[in-house]
Amino acid sequence: MATKRITHVLTNAQQIDAIAKRVKRAQGQLGAVARMLEEGRNCDEIVTQMSAVSKAINTAAFTLISASLKECIVEGKSNSDAVTAQLQKLFLSLA
């Protein structure tokens, strides 16, 4: 018997916009990493840029999870406990 997966879709338009901007910024930074590799730039510069990409992606993910968690708590959905547990698992997957 399959278990039903608990999910939440973020509805806060401002949060969605902020997260999308972070992801697009990270996408640009990742492109810069590829160019730096192709140009033969030094490892320190490349790793620094990779670190920036990683931080941007992690921040976007944490923002998404925390905003979703807030919506679940504020809206008081009937399955908010299950959604909260699922979002906590997502937090831990980023740690």
N, CA, C and O atoms as a GROMACS GRO file, in nm:
protein
  380
    1MET      N    1   0.084  -0.117   0.000
    1MET     CA    2   0.000   0.000   0.000
    1MET      C    3   0.090   0.124   0.000
    1MET      O    4   0.177   0.137   0.086
    2ALA      N    5   0.070   0.214  -0.094
    2ALA     CA    6   0.150   0.335  -0.107
    2ALA      C    7   0.104   0.440  -0.007
    2ALA      O    8  -0.015   0.458   0.017
    3THR      N    9   0.203   0.510   0.049
    3THR     CA   10   0.168   0.618   0.140
    3THR      C   11   0.156   0.747   0.063
    3THR      O   12   0.231   0.771  -0.033
    4LYS      N   13   0.063   0.831   0.104
    4LYS     CA   14   0.043   0.958   0.037
    4LYS      C   15   0.150   1.056   0.084
    4LYS      O   16   0.171   1.075   0.204
    5ARG      N   17   0.218   1.118  -0.010
    5ARG     CA   18   0.322   1.214   0.021
    5ARG      C   19   0.259   1.349   0.053
    5ARG      O   20   0.176   1.399  -0.022
    6ILE      N   21   0.298   1.406   0.166
    6ILE     CA   22   0.249   1.536   0.207
    6ILE      C   23   0.332   1.643   0.138
    6ILE      O   24   0.455   1.639   0.141
    7THR      N   25   0.266   1.738   0.076
    7THR     CA   26   0.337   1.845   0.006
    7THR      C   27   0.274   1.980   0.037
    7THR      O   28   0.162   1.989   0.087
    8HIS      N   29   0.348   2.082   0.005
    8HIS     CA   30   0.300   2.219   0.017
    8HIS      C   31   0.354   2.298  -0.099
    8HIS      O   32   0.471   2.284  -0.136
    9VAL      N   33   0.271   2.383  -0.158
    9VAL     CA   34   0.313   2.472  -0.265
    9VAL      C   35   0.311   2.613  -0.209
    9VAL      O   36   0.207   2.660  -0.162
   10LEU      N   37   0.423   2.680  -0.216
   10LEU     CA   38   0.434   2.817  -0.166
   10LEU      C   39   0.342   2.908  -0.246
   10LEU      O   40   0.341   2.903  -0.369
   11THR      N   41   0.266   2.992  -0.177
   11THR     CA   42   0.172   3.081  -0.245
   11THR      C   43   0.207   3.229  -0.229
   11THR      O   44   0.149   3.313  -0.298
   12ASN      N   45   0.301   3.262  -0.140
   12ASN     CA   46   0.337   3.402  -0.117
   12ASN      C   47   0.417   3.453  -0.237
   12ASN      O   48   0.531   3.413  -0.258
   13ALA      N   49   0.356   3.542  -0.314
   13ALA     CA   50   0.417   3.590  -0.438
   13ALA      C   51   0.549   3.663  -0.413
   13ALA      O   52   0.642   3.651  -0.492
   14GLN      N   53   0.559   3.738  -0.304
   14GLN     CA   54   0.683   3.809  -0.275
   14GLN      C   55   0.795   3.711  -0.244
   14GLN      O   56   0.908   3.730  -0.289
   15GLN      N   57   0.765   3.608  -0.168
   15GLN     CA   58   0.866   3.506  -0.137
   15GLN      C   59   0.908   3.431  -0.262
   15GLN      O   60   1.027   3.406  -0.284
   16ILE      N   61   0.811   3.396  -0.345
   16ILE     CA   62   0.842   3.325  -0.470
   16ILE      C   63   0.935   3.410  -0.556
   16ILE      O   64   1.032   3.358  -0.610
   17ASP      N   65   0.905   3.539  -0.567
   17ASP     CA   66   0.987   3.630  -0.647
   17ASP      C   67   1.129   3.639  -0.590
   17ASP      O   68   1.226   3.634  -0.665
   18ALA      N   69   1.140   3.653  -0.459
   18ALA     CA   70   1.272   3.664  -0.396
   18ALA      C   71   1.354   3.536  -0.416
   18ALA      O   72   1.474   3.542  -0.444
   19ILE      N   73   1.289   3.422  -0.403
   19ILE     CA   74   1.358   3.294  -0.421
   19ILE      C   75   1.401   3.277  -0.567
   19ILE      O   76   1.513   3.233  -0.594
   20ALA      N   77   1.312   3.311  -0.659
   20ALA     CA   78   1.345   3.300  -0.802
   20ALA      C   79   1.464   3.389  -0.837
   20ALA      O   80   1.549   3.350  -0.916
   21LYS      N   81   1.469   3.510  -0.780
   21LYS     CA   82   1.582   3.600  -0.807
   21LYS      C   83   1.713   3.539  -0.756
   21LYS      O   84   1.816   3.549  -0.822
   22ARG      N   85   1.709   3.477  -0.638
   22ARG     CA   86   1.830   3.413  -0.583
   22ARG      C   87   1.876   3.299  -0.674
   22ARG      O   88   1.995   3.284  -0.700
   23VAL      N   89   1.782   3.220  -0.720
   23VAL     CA   90   1.817   3.106  -0.806
   23VAL      C   91   1.875   3.156  -0.939
   23VAL      O   92   1.972   3.099  -0.990
   24LYS      N   93   1.816   3.261  -0.995
   24LYS     CA   94   1.868   3.317  -1.120
   24LYS      C   95   2.008   3.375  -1.100
   24LYS      O   96   2.094   3.363  -1.188
   25ARG      N   97   2.031   3.438  -0.984
   25ARG     CA   98   2.164   3.491  -0.953
   25ARG      C   99   2.264   3.376  -0.944
   25ARG      O  100   2.375   3.385  -0.997
   26ALA      N  101   2.224   3.269  -0.878
   26ALA     CA  102   2.311   3.152  -0.866
   26ALA      C  103   2.339   3.091  -1.003
   26ALA      O  104   2.450   3.044  -1.030
   27GLN      N  105   2.239   3.092  -1.088
   27GLN     CA  106   2.256   3.040  -1.224
   27GLN      C  107   2.363   3.121  -1.298
   27GLN      O  108   2.448   3.064  -1.367
   28GLY      N  109   2.359   3.253  -1.283
   28GLY     CA  110   2.460   3.338  -1.344
   28GLY      C  111   2.598   3.312  -1.286
   28GLY      O  112   2.697   3.309  -1.359
   29GLN      N  113   2.604   3.294  -1.156
   29GLN     CA  114   2.731   3.265  -1.090
   29GLN      C  115   2.788   3.132  -1.138
   29GLN      O  116   2.908   3.118  -1.157
   30LEU      N  117   2.700   3.034  -1.157
   30LEU     CA  118   2.746   2.903  -1.204
   30LEU      C  119   2.801   2.914  -1.347
   30LEU      O  120   2.899   2.848  -1.381
   31GLY      N  121   2.736   2.996  -1.428
   31GLY     CA  122   2.789   3.021  -1.563
   31GLY      C  123   2.927   3.083  -1.557
   31GLY      O  124   3.014   3.051  -1.638
   32ALA      N  125   2.946   3.171  -1.460
   32ALA     CA  126   3.078   3.234  -1.442
   32ALA      C  127   3.183   3.130  -1.404
   32ALA      O  128   3.297   3.138  -1.448
   33VAL      N  129   3.143   3.033  -1.323
   33VAL     CA  130   3.236   2.925  -1.285
   33VAL      C  131   3.280   2.849  -1.410
   33VAL      O  132   3.399   2.821  -1.428
   34ALA      N  133   3.186   2.815  -1.496
   34ALA     CA  134   3.220   2.742  -1.618
   34ALA      C  135   3.316   2.823  -1.705
   34ALA      O  136   3.413   2.769  -1.758
   35ARG      N  137   3.289   2.954  -1.719
   35ARG     CA  138   3.378   3.039  -1.799
   35ARG      C  139   3.517   3.046  -1.736
   35ARG      O  140   3.618   3.042  -1.807
   36MET      N  141   3.522   3.058  -1.604
   36MET     CA  142   3.650   3.065  -1.535
   36MET      C  143   3.732   2.939  -1.558
   36MET      O  144   3.853   2.945  -1.579
   37LEU      N  145   3.666   2.824  -1.555
   37LEU     CA  146   3.735   2.698  -1.581
   37LEU      C  147   3.790   2.695  -1.723
   37LEU      O  148   3.905   2.657  -1.746
   38GLU      N  149   3.706   2.736  -1.818
   38GLU     CA  150   3.746   2.737  -1.958
   38GLU      C  151   3.861   2.835  -1.984
   38GLU      O  152   3.944   2.812  -2.072
   39GLU      N  153   3.864   2.944  -1.908
   39GLU     CA  154   3.968   3.045  -1.924
   39GLU      C  155   4.097   3.010  -1.851
   39GLU      O  156   4.198   3.079  -1.866
   40GLY      N  157   4.094   2.903  -1.771
   40GLY     CA  158   4.212   2.863  -1.698
   40GLY      C  159   4.243   2.952  -1.579
   40GLY      O  160   4.360   2.970  -1.544
   41ARG      N  161   4.140   3.006  -1.516
   41ARG     CA  162   4.160   3.092  -1.399
   41ARG      C  163   4.211   3.009  -1.282
   41ARG      O  164   4.200   2.886  -1.282
   42ASN      N  165   4.267   3.077  -1.182
   42ASN     CA  166   4.326   3.002  -1.071
   42ASN      C  167   4.219   2.941  -0.980
   42ASN      O  168   4.105   2.988  -0.973
   43CYS      N  169   4.259   2.837  -0.912
   43CYS     CA  170   4.168   2.758  -0.828
   43CYS      C  171   4.102   2.840  -0.718
   43CYS      O  172   3.984   2.822  -0.690
   44ASP      N  173   4.178   2.930  -0.656
   44ASP     CA  174   4.122   3.012  -0.548
   44ASP      C  175   4.000   3.091  -0.596
   44ASP      O  176   3.897   3.094  -0.529
   45GLU      N  177   4.013   3.155  -0.710
   45GLU     CA  178   3.903   3.234  -0.765
   45GLU      C  179   3.782   3.147  -0.797
   45GLU      O  180   3.668   3.184  -0.771
   46ILE      N  181   3.808   3.032  -0.855
   46ILE     CA  182   3.700   2.941  -0.894
   46ILE      C  183   3.628   2.888  -0.771
   46ILE      O  184   3.505   2.885  -0.766
   47VAL      N  185   3.703   2.845  -0.671
   47VAL     CA  186   3.642   2.793  -0.549
   47VAL      C  187   3.561   2.902  -0.478
   47VAL      O  188   3.453   2.875  -0.425
   48THR      N  189   3.613   3.023  -0.478
   48THR     CA  190   3.539   3.134  -0.417
   48THR      C  191   3.405   3.154  -0.487
   48THR      O  192   3.302   3.174  -0.422
   49GLN      N  193   3.406   3.148  -0.619
   49GLN     CA  194   3.283   3.163  -0.695
   49GLN      C  195   3.189   3.045  -0.671
   49GLN      O  196   3.068   3.064  -0.660
   50MET      N  197   3.244   2.924  -0.663
   50MET     CA  198   3.162   2.806  -0.633
   50MET      C  199   3.098   2.818  -0.495
   50MET      O  200   2.983   2.778  -0.476
   51SER      N  201   3.171   2.872  -0.401
   51SER     CA  202   3.118   2.894  -0.267
   51SER      C  203   3.000   2.990  -0.270
   51SER      O  204   2.901   2.970  -0.200
   52ALA      N  205   3.010   3.093  -0.352
   52ALA     CA  206   2.901   3.189  -0.366
   52ALA      C  207   2.777   3.122  -0.426
   52ALA      O  208   2.664   3.148  -0.383
   53VAL      N  209   2.798   3.035  -0.524
   53VAL     CA  210   2.687   2.961  -0.584
   53VAL      C  211   2.619   2.873  -0.479
   53VAL      O  212   2.497   2.872  -0.467
   54SER      N  213   2.700   2.801  -0.404
   54SER     CA  214   2.647   2.712  -0.302
   54SER      C  215   2.566   2.789  -0.198
   54SER      O  216   2.457   2.747  -0.160
   55LYS      N  217   2.620   2.901  -0.152
   55LYS     CA  218   2.550   2.981  -0.052
   55LYS      C  219   2.418   3.034  -0.108
   55LYS      O  220   2.316   3.033  -0.038
   56ALA      N  221   2.418   3.080  -0.232
   56ALA     CA  222   2.296   3.133  -0.293
   56ALA      C  223   2.188   3.025  -0.304
   56ALA      O  224   2.071   3.051  -0.275
   57ILE      N  225   2.227   2.906  -0.345
   57ILE     CA  226   2.131   2.796  -0.358
   57ILE      C  227   2.079   2.754  -0.222
   57ILE      O  228   1.958   2.734  -0.205
   58ASN      N  229   2.168   2.740  -0.124
   58ASN     CA  230   2.123   2.702   0.011
   58ASN      C  231   2.031   2.806   0.071
   58ASN      O  232   1.931   2.772   0.134
   59THR      N  233   2.063   2.933   0.052
   59THR     CA  234   1.977   3.039   0.104
   59THR      C  235   1.840   3.034   0.038
   59THR      O  236   1.738   3.050   0.105
   60ALA      N  237   1.836   3.011  -0.092
   60ALA     CA  238   1.708   2.999  -0.162
   60ALA      C  239   1.628   2.880  -0.108
   60ALA      O  240   1.507   2.891  -0.086
   61ALA      N  241   1.695   2.769  -0.086
   61ALA     CA  242   1.625   2.650  -0.035
   61ALA      C  243   1.574   2.672   0.106
   61ALA      O  244   1.460   2.636   0.136
   62PHE      N  245   1.656   2.729   0.193
   62PHE     CA  246   1.611   2.757   0.330
   62PHE      C  247   1.496   2.857   0.331
   62PHE      O  248   1.403   2.843   0.410
   63THR      N  249   1.502   2.957   0.245
   63THR     CA  250   1.395   3.055   0.237
   63THR      C  251   1.265   2.989   0.191
   63THR      O  252   1.158   3.018   0.246
   64LEU      N  253   1.274   2.902   0.093
   64LEU     CA  254   1.157   2.831   0.044
   64LEU      C  255   1.094   2.746   0.154
   64LEU      O  256   0.973   2.748   0.174
   65ILE      N  257   1.177   2.672   0.224
   65ILE     CA  258   1.126   2.584   0.329
   65ILE      C  259   1.066   2.665   0.443
   65ILE      O  260   0.957   2.633   0.492
   66SER      N  261   1.136   2.769   0.487
   66SER     CA  262   1.085   2.846   0.601
   66SER      C  263   0.959   2.922   0.565
   66SER      O  264   0.868   2.933   0.647
   67ALA      N  265   0.950   2.975   0.443
   67ALA     CA  266   0.828   3.043   0.400
   67ALA      C  267   0.711   2.945   0.391
   67ALA      O  268   0.598   2.979   0.428
   68SER      N  269   0.738   2.825   0.343
   68SER     CA  270   0.633   2.723   0.336
   68SER      C  271   0.588   2.682   0.475
   68SER      O  272   0.468   2.665   0.500
   69LEU      N  273   0.683   2.667   0.564
   69LEU     CA  274   0.651   2.631   0.702
   69LEU      C  275   0.564   2.740   0.766
   69LEU      O  276   0.466   2.710   0.834
   70LYS      N  277   0.601   2.863   0.744
   70LYS     CA  278   0.523   2.976   0.799
   70LYS      C  279   0.381   2.973   0.745
   70LYS      O  280   0.285   2.992   0.821
   71GLU      N  281   0.366   2.951   0.615
   71GLU     CA  282   0.231   2.946   0.557
   71GLU      C  283   0.149   2.834   0.620
   71GLU      O  284   0.031   2.853   0.650
   72CYS      N  285   0.210   2.720   0.640
   72CYS     CA  286   0.137   2.607   0.699
   72CYS      C  287   0.091   2.638   0.840
   72CYS      O  288  -0.021   2.605   0.880
   73ILE      N  289   0.178   2.703   0.916
   73ILE     CA  290   0.143   2.734   1.054
   73ILE      C  291   0.038   2.844   1.060
   73ILE      O  292  -0.059   2.834   1.134
   74VAL      N  293   0.057   2.948   0.980
   74VAL     CA  294  -0.036   3.061   0.982
   74VAL      C  295  -0.173   3.021   0.929
   74VAL      O  296  -0.275   3.061   0.985
   75GLU      N  297  -0.175   2.942   0.823
   75GLU     CA  298  -0.302   2.903   0.764
   75GLU      C  299  -0.374   2.797   0.847
   75GLU      O  300  -0.494   2.776   0.831
   76GLY      N  301  -0.300   2.731   0.936
   76GLY     CA  302  -0.362   2.630   1.022
   76GLY      C  303  -0.430   2.519   0.946
   76GLY      O  304  -0.541   2.479   0.981
   77LYS      N  305  -0.367   2.471   0.844
   77LYS     CA  306  -0.426   2.364   0.763
   77LYS      C  307  -0.447   2.239   0.848
   77LYS      O  308  -0.377   2.216   0.947
   78SER      N  309  -0.544   2.160   0.809
   78SER     CA  310  -0.574   2.039   0.884
   78SER      C  311  -0.457   1.940   0.883
   78SER      O  312  -0.443   1.860   0.976
   79ASN      N  313  -0.372   1.946   0.781
   79ASN     CA  314  -0.257   1.855   0.774
   79ASN      C  315  -0.127   1.928   0.807
   79ASN      O  316  -0.019   1.884   0.767
   80SER      N  317  -0.137   2.041   0.879
   80SER     CA  318  -0.018   2.122   0.903
   80SER      C  319   0.090   2.047   0.980
   80SER      O  320   0.209   2.070   0.957
   81ASP      N  321   0.052   1.957   1.070
   81ASP     CA  322   0.154   1.879   1.143
   81ASP      C  323   0.233   1.790   1.048
   81ASP      O  324   0.355   1.781   1.058
   82ALA      N  325   0.164   1.727   0.956
   82ALA     CA  326   0.231   1.639   0.860
   82ALA      C  327   0.319   1.721   0.765
   82ALA      O  328   0.430   1.680   0.734
   83VAL      N  329   0.268   1.836   0.720
   83VAL     CA  330   0.347   1.922   0.632
   83VAL      C  331   0.468   1.975   0.705
   83VAL      O  332   0.578   1.980   0.650
   84THR      N  333   0.449   2.016   0.830
   84THR     CA  334   0.560   2.065   0.911
   84THR      C  335   0.668   1.958   0.925
   84THR      O  336   0.787   1.987   0.912
   85ALA      N  337   0.628   1.835   0.950
   85ALA     CA  338   0.725   1.725   0.961
   85ALA      C  339   0.800   1.707   0.829
   85ALA      O  340   0.921   1.686   0.830
   86GLN      N  341   0.730   1.714   0.718
   86GLN     CA  342   0.794   1.700   0.587
   86GLN      C  343   0.893   1.813   0.563
   86GLN      O  344   1.003   1.789   0.513
   87LEU      N  345   0.856   1.936   0.598
   87LEU     CA  346   0.945   2.050   0.578
   87LEU      C  347   1.067   2.042   0.669
   87LEU      O  348   1.177   2.084   0.631
   88GLN      N  349   1.049   1.989   0.788
   88GLN     CA  350   1.164   1.969   0.878
   88GLN      C  351   1.263   1.870   0.817
   88GLN      O  352   1.384   1.888   0.827
   89LYS      N  353   1.210   1.765   0.752
   89LYS     CA  354   1.298   1.670   0.684
   89LYS      C  355   1.378   1.740   0.574
   89LYS      O  356   1.496   1.712   0.554
   90LEU      N  357   1.312   1.832   0.503
   90LEU     CA  358   1.381   1.905   0.397
   90LEU      C  359   1.491   1.992   0.456
   90LEU      O  360   1.601   1.999   0.400
   91PHE      N  361   1.463   2.060   0.568
   91PHE     CA  362   1.566   2.138   0.636
   91PHE      C  363   1.688   2.050   0.665
   91PHE      O  364   1.801   2.089   0.637
   92LEU      N  365   1.663   1.935   0.720
   92LEU     CA  366   1.773   1.845   0.757
   92LEU      C  367   1.850   1.794   0.635
   92LEU      O  368   1.970   1.767   0.644
   93SER      N  369   1.782   1.783   0.523
   93SER     CA  370   1.852   1.737   0.402
   93SER      C  371   1.953   1.839   0.353
   93SER      O  372   2.046   1.804   0.281
   94LEU      N  373   1.937   1.965   0.391
   94LEU     CA  374   2.031   2.070   0.352
   94LEU      C  375   2.148   2.085   0.449
   94LEU      O  376   2.248   2.148   0.418
   95ALA      N  377   2.132   2.025   0.568
   95ALA     CA  378   2.237   2.041   0.670
   95ALA      C  379   2.359   1.957   0.640
   95ALA      O  380   2.455   1.959   0.716
   0.00000   0.00000   0.00000
